Amino acid sequence: MCLNADIDRQFKFVQQTWCMATQFHGLDNEADPMLGRNNRSTAMTIPTPNGPIRIEQLEKFVTVRGGAYFFLPSRRALQWLSR
């Protein structure tokens, strides 16, 4: 779940660059195992202060069945509603 002020800039970053990208922040050919799972990658790297921990042969354990955008009112709208 993400709360964003700018859905175009921030949600797209989280979804496309963070979760779905296979080359992000030192990763090589692996996507987020929960959201960005692709058929080519079965590994996950966890960065730690002592060096990365790599988990191989992850089973597919999440199946996405749908999604939705939910919008919250802005602060200004909340202030207006509270009057």
Chimera marker file (.cmm) of the C-alpha trace (Angstrom):
<marker_set name="trace">
<marker id="1" x="0.000" y="0.000" z="0.000" r="1" g="1" b="0" radius="0.5"/>
<marker id="2" x="1.295" y="3.434" z="-0.894" r="1" g="1" b="0" radius="0.5"/>
<marker id="3" x="0.062" y="6.886" z="0.076" r="1" g="1" b="0" radius="0.5"/>
<marker id="4" x="1.176" y="9.421" z="-2.510" r="1" g="1" b="0" radius="0.5"/>
<marker id="5" x="0.651" y="13.117" z="-3.094" r="1" g="1" b="0" radius="0.5"/>
<marker id="6" x="1.324" y="12.781" z="-6.827" r="1" g="1" b="0" radius="0.5"/>
<marker id="7" x="-0.006" y="9.510" z="-8.245" r="1" g="1" b="0" radius="0.5"/>
<marker id="8" x="1.691" y="9.982" z="-11.601" r="1" g="1" b="0" radius="0.5"/>
<marker id="9" x="5.195" y="10.520" z="-10.227" r="1" g="1" b="0" radius="0.5"/>
<marker id="10" x="5.187" y="8.556" z="-6.980" r="1" g="1" b="0" radius="0.5"/>
<marker id="11" x="2.969" y="5.529" z="-7.663" r="1" g="1" b="0" radius="0.5"/>
<marker id="12" x="4.630" y="4.893" z="-10.998" r="1" g="1" b="0" radius="0.5"/>
<marker id="13" x="8.024" y="5.040" z="-9.270" r="1" g="1" b="0" radius="0.5"/>
<marker id="14" x="6.992" y="2.522" z="-6.619" r="1" g="1" b="0" radius="0.5"/>
<marker id="15" x="5.366" y="0.175" z="-9.109" r="1" g="1" b="0" radius="0.5"/>
<marker id="16" x="7.661" y="0.382" z="-12.136" r="1" g="1" b="0" radius="0.5"/>
<marker id="17" x="11.050" y="1.305" z="-10.715" r="1" g="1" b="0" radius="0.5"/>
<marker id="18" x="10.971" y="-0.268" z="-7.288" r="1" g="1" b="0" radius="0.5"/>
<marker id="19" x="8.813" y="-3.385" z="-7.582" r="1" g="1" b="0" radius="0.5"/>
<marker id="20" x="8.948" y="-4.347" z="-11.251" r="1" g="1" b="0" radius="0.5"/>
<marker id="21" x="12.491" y="-3.342" z="-12.175" r="1" g="1" b="0" radius="0.5"/>
<marker id="22" x="14.962" y="-6.206" z="-12.352" r="1" g="1" b="0" radius="0.5"/>
<marker id="23" x="17.998" y="-3.881" z="-12.131" r="1" g="1" b="0" radius="0.5"/>
<marker id="24" x="17.363" y="-1.626" z="-9.109" r="1" g="1" b="0" radius="0.5"/>
<marker id="25" x="19.720" y="-0.644" z="-6.273" r="1" g="1" b="0" radius="0.5"/>
<marker id="26" x="22.374" y="-3.220" z="-7.066" r="1" g="1" b="0" radius="0.5"/>
<marker id="27" x="20.015" y="-6.068" z="-7.960" r="1" g="1" b="0" radius="0.5"/>
<marker id="28" x="20.696" y="-8.120" z="-11.052" r="1" g="1" b="0" radius="0.5"/>
<marker id="29" x="17.816" y="-9.826" z="-12.885" r="1" g="1" b="0" radius="0.5"/>
<marker id="30" x="15.439" y="-10.078" z="-9.931" r="1" g="1" b="0" radius="0.5"/>
<marker id="31" x="12.203" y="-8.290" z="-9.093" r="1" g="1" b="0" radius="0.5"/>
<marker id="32" x="10.311" y="-7.865" z="-5.846" r="1" g="1" b="0" radius="0.5"/>
<marker id="33" x="9.216" y="-11.400" z="-4.882" r="1" g="1" b="0" radius="0.5"/>
<marker id="34" x="5.751" y="-10.288" z="-3.741" r="1" g="1" b="0" radius="0.5"/>
<marker id="35" x="4.717" y="-7.723" z="-6.375" r="1" g="1" b="0" radius="0.5"/>
<marker id="36" x="7.173" y="-7.782" z="-9.225" r="1" g="1" b="0" radius="0.5"/>
<marker id="37" x="7.522" y="-11.502" z="-9.636" r="1" g="1" b="0" radius="0.5"/>
<marker id="38" x="8.463" y="-12.504" z="-13.131" r="1" g="1" b="0" radius="0.5"/>
<marker id="39" x="8.960" y="-15.974" z="-14.558" r="1" g="1" b="0" radius="0.5"/>
<marker id="40" x="12.679" y="-15.478" z="-15.149" r="1" g="1" b="0" radius="0.5"/>
<marker id="41" x="13.726" y="-14.711" z="-11.564" r="1" g="1" b="0" radius="0.5"/>
<marker id="42" x="13.455" y="-17.163" z="-8.674" r="1" g="1" b="0" radius="0.5"/>
<marker id="43" x="15.962" y="-15.440" z="-6.376" r="1" g="1" b="0" radius="0.5"/>
<marker id="44" x="15.803" y="-12.584" z="-3.887" r="1" g="1" b="0" radius="0.5"/>
<marker id="45" x="18.678" y="-10.529" z="-2.460" r="1" g="1" b="0" radius="0.5"/>
<marker id="46" x="18.328" y="-8.909" z="0.961" r="1" g="1" b="0" radius="0.5"/>
<marker id="47" x="20.853" y="-6.116" z="1.643" r="1" g="1" b="0" radius="0.5"/>
<marker id="48" x="22.352" y="-6.149" z="5.156" r="1" g="1" b="0" radius="0.5"/>
<marker id="49" x="25.158" y="-4.177" z="6.846" r="1" g="1" b="0" radius="0.5"/>
<marker id="50" x="27.363" y="-7.296" z="6.612" r="1" g="1" b="0" radius="0.5"/>
<marker id="51" x="26.714" y="-7.843" z="2.915" r="1" g="1" b="0" radius="0.5"/>
<marker id="52" x="23.828" y="-9.182" z="0.853" r="1" g="1" b="0" radius="0.5"/>
<marker id="53" x="21.973" y="-12.386" z="1.669" r="1" g="1" b="0" radius="0.5"/>
<marker id="54" x="20.757" y="-14.207" z="-1.434" r="1" g="1" b="0" radius="0.5"/>
<marker id="55" x="17.833" y="-16.610" z="-1.291" r="1" g="1" b="0" radius="0.5"/>
<marker id="56" x="17.590" y="-18.948" z="-4.285" r="1" g="1" b="0" radius="0.5"/>
<marker id="57" x="14.714" y="-20.974" z="-5.731" r="1" g="1" b="0" radius="0.5"/>
<marker id="58" x="11.815" y="-19.002" z="-4.258" r="1" g="1" b="0" radius="0.5"/>
<marker id="59" x="8.432" y="-20.572" z="-4.815" r="1" g="1" b="0" radius="0.5"/>
<marker id="60" x="5.687" y="-18.395" z="-6.291" r="1" g="1" b="0" radius="0.5"/>
<marker id="61" x="3.471" y="-17.611" z="-3.304" r="1" g="1" b="0" radius="0.5"/>
<marker id="62" x="1.479" y="-14.542" z="-4.419" r="1" g="1" b="0" radius="0.5"/>
<marker id="63" x="-1.129" y="-14.430" z="-7.172" r="1" g="1" b="0" radius="0.5"/>
<marker id="64" x="-2.452" y="-10.997" z="-8.092" r="1" g="1" b="0" radius="0.5"/>
<marker id="65" x="-6.152" y="-11.109" z="-8.894" r="1" g="1" b="0" radius="0.5"/>
<marker id="66" x="-6.887" y="-7.406" z="-9.222" r="1" g="1" b="0" radius="0.5"/>
<marker id="67" x="-6.034" y="-3.924" z="-8.103" r="1" g="1" b="0" radius="0.5"/>
<marker id="68" x="-7.589" y="-0.556" z="-7.516" r="1" g="1" b="0" radius="0.5"/>
<marker id="69" x="-6.813" y="3.092" z="-6.934" r="1" g="1" b="0" radius="0.5"/>
<marker id="70" x="-8.321" y="4.544" z="-3.766" r="1" g="1" b="0" radius="0.5"/>
<marker id="71" x="-8.232" y="8.303" z="-3.305" r="1" g="1" b="0" radius="0.5"/>
<marker id="72" x="-8.159" y="10.168" z="0.004" r="1" g="1" b="0" radius="0.5"/>
<marker id="73" x="-9.228" y="13.805" z="0.355" r="1" g="1" b="0" radius="0.5"/>
<marker id="74" x="-6.481" y="16.418" z="0.543" r="1" g="1" b="0" radius="0.5"/>
<marker id="75" x="-5.753" y="18.391" z="3.726" r="1" g="1" b="0" radius="0.5"/>
<marker id="76" x="-7.548" y="21.374" z="2.246" r="1" g="1" b="0" radius="0.5"/>
<marker id="77" x="-10.623" y="19.232" z="1.531" r="1" g="1" b="0" radius="0.5"/>
<marker id="78" x="-10.531" y="17.801" z="5.055" r="1" g="1" b="0" radius="0.5"/>
<marker id="79" x="-10.324" y="21.307" z="6.527" r="1" g="1" b="0" radius="0.5"/>
<marker id="80" x="-13.256" y="22.404" z="4.367" r="1" g="1" b="0" radius="0.5"/>
<marker id="81" x="-15.297" y="19.361" z="5.432" r="1" g="1" b="0" radius="0.5"/>
<marker id="82" x="-14.532" y="19.971" z="9.125" r="1" g="1" b="0" radius="0.5"/>
<marker id="83" x="-16.007" y="23.510" z="9.042" r="1" g="1" b="0" radius="0.5"/>
<link id1="1" id2="2" r="1" g="1" b="0" radius="0.2"/>
<link id1="2" id2="3" r="1" g="1" b="0" radius="0.2"/>
<link id1="3" id2="4" r="1" g="1" b="0" radius="0.2"/>
<link id1="4" id2="5" r="1" g="1" b="0" radius="0.2"/>
<link id1="5" id2="6" r="1" g="1" b="0" radius="0.2"/>
<link id1="6" id2="7" r="1" g="1" b="0" radius="0.2"/>
<link id1="7" id2="8" r="1" g="1" b="0" radius="0.2"/>
<link id1="8" id2="9" r="1" g="1" b="0" radius="0.2"/>
<link id1="9" id2="10" r="1" g="1" b="0" radius="0.2"/>
<link id1="10" id2="11" r="1" g="1" b="0" radius="0.2"/>
<link id1="11" id2="12" r="1" g="1" b="0" radius="0.2"/>
<link id1="12" id2="13" r="1" g="1" b="0" radius="0.2"/>
<link id1="13" id2="14" r="1" g="1" b="0" radius="0.2"/>
<link id1="14" id2="15" r="1" g="1" b="0" radius="0.2"/>
<link id1="15" id2="16" r="1" g="1" b="0" radius="0.2"/>
<link id1="16" id2="17" r="1" g="1" b="0" radius="0.2"/>
<link id1="17" id2="18" r="1" g="1" b="0" radius="0.2"/>
<link id1="18" id2="19" r="1" g="1" b="0" radius="0.2"/>
<link id1="19" id2="20" r="1" g="1" b="0" radius="0.2"/>
<link id1="20" id2="21" r="1" g="1" b="0" radius="0.2"/>
<link id1="21" id2="22" r="1" g="1" b="0" radius="0.2"/>
<link id1="22" id2="23" r="1" g="1" b="0" radius="0.2"/>
<link id1="23" id2="24" r="1" g="1" b="0" radius="0.2"/>
<link id1="24" id2="25" r="1" g="1" b="0" radius="0.2"/>
<link id1="25" id2="26" r="1" g="1" b="0" radius="0.2"/>
<link id1="26" id2="27" r="1" g="1" b="0" radius="0.2"/>
<link id1="27" id2="28" r="1" g="1" b="0" radius="0.2"/>
<link id1="28" id2="29" r="1" g="1" b="0" radius="0.2"/>
<link id1="29" id2="30" r="1" g="1" b="0" radius="0.2"/>
<link id1="30" id2="31" r="1" g="1" b="0" radius="0.2"/>
<link id1="31" id2="32" r="1" g="1" b="0" radius="0.2"/>
<link id1="32" id2="33" r="1" g="1" b="0" radius="0.2"/>
<link id1="33" id2="34" r="1" g="1" b="0" radius="0.2"/>
<link id1="34" id2="35" r="1" g="1" b="0" radius="0.2"/>
<link id1="35" id2="36" r="1" g="1" b="0" radius="0.2"/>
<link id1="36" id2="37" r="1" g="1" b="0" radius="0.2"/>
<link id1="37" id2="38" r="1" g="1" b="0" radius="0.2"/>
<link id1="38" id2="39" r="1" g="1" b="0" radius="0.2"/>
<link id1="39" id2="40" r="1" g="1" b="0" radius="0.2"/>
<link id1="40" id2="41" r="1" g="1" b="0" radius="0.2"/>
<link id1="41" id2="42" r="1" g="1" b="0" radius="0.2"/>
<link id1="42" id2="43" r="1" g="1" b="0" radius="0.2"/>
<link id1="43" id2="44" r="1" g="1" b="0" radius="0.2"/>
<link id1="44" id2="45" r="1" g="1" b="0" radius="0.2"/>
<link id1="45" id2="46" r="1" g="1" b="0" radius="0.2"/>
<link id1="46" id2="47" r="1" g="1" b="0" radius="0.2"/>
<link id1="47" id2="48" r="1" g="1" b="0" radius="0.2"/>
<link id1="48" id2="49" r="1" g="1" b="0" radius="0.2"/>
<link id1="49" id2="50" r="1" g="1" b="0" radius="0.2"/>
<link id1="50" id2="51" r="1" g="1" b="0" radius="0.2"/>
<link id1="51" id2="52" r="1" g="1" b="0" radius="0.2"/>
<link id1="52" id2="53" r="1" g="1" b="0" radius="0.2"/>
<link id1="53" id2="54" r="1" g="1" b="0" radius="0.2"/>
<link id1="54" id2="55" r="1" g="1" b="0" radius="0.2"/>
<link id1="55" id2="56" r="1" g="1" b="0" radius="0.2"/>
<link id1="56" id2="57" r="1" g="1" b="0" radius="0.2"/>
<link id1="57" id2="58" r="1" g="1" b="0" radius="0.2"/>
<link id1="58" id2="59" r="1" g="1" b="0" radius="0.2"/>
<link id1="59" id2="60" r="1" g="1" b="0" radius="0.2"/>
<link id1="60" id2="61" r="1" g="1" b="0" radius="0.2"/>
<link id1="61" id2="62" r="1" g="1" b="0" radius="0.2"/>
<link id1="62" id2="63" r="1" g="1" b="0" radius="0.2"/>
<link id1="63" id2="64" r="1" g="1" b="0" radius="0.2"/>
<link id1="64" id2="65" r="1" g="1" b="0" radius="0.2"/>
<link id1="65" id2="66" r="1" g="1" b="0" radius="0.2"/>
<link id1="66" id2="67" r="1" g="1" b="0" radius="0.2"/>
<link id1="67" id2="68" r="1" g="1" b="0" radius="0.2"/>
<link id1="68" id2="69" r="1" g="1" b="0" radius="0.2"/>
<link id1="69" id2="70" r="1" g="1" b="0" radius="0.2"/>
<link id1="70" id2="71" r="1" g="1" b="0" radius="0.2"/>
<link id1="71" id2="72" r="1" g="1" b="0" radius="0.2"/>
<link id1="72" id2="73" r="1" g="1" b="0" radius="0.2"/>
<link id1="73" id2="74" r="1" g="1" b="0" radius="0.2"/>
<link id1="74" id2="75" r="1" g="1" b="0" radius="0.2"/>
<link id1="75" id2="76" r="1" g="1" b="0" radius="0.2"/>
<link id1="76" id2="77" r="1" g="1" b="0" radius="0.2"/>
<link id1="77" id2="78" r="1" g="1" b="0" radius="0.2"/>
<link id1="78" id2="79" r="1" g="1" b="0" radius="0.2"/>
<link id1="79" id2="80" r="1" g="1" b="0" radius="0.2"/>
<link id1="80" id2="81" r="1" g="1" b="0" radius="0.2"/>
<link id1="81" id2="82" r="1" g="1" b="0" radius="0.2"/>
<link id1="82" id2="83" r="1" g="1" b="0" radius="0.2"/>
</marker_set>
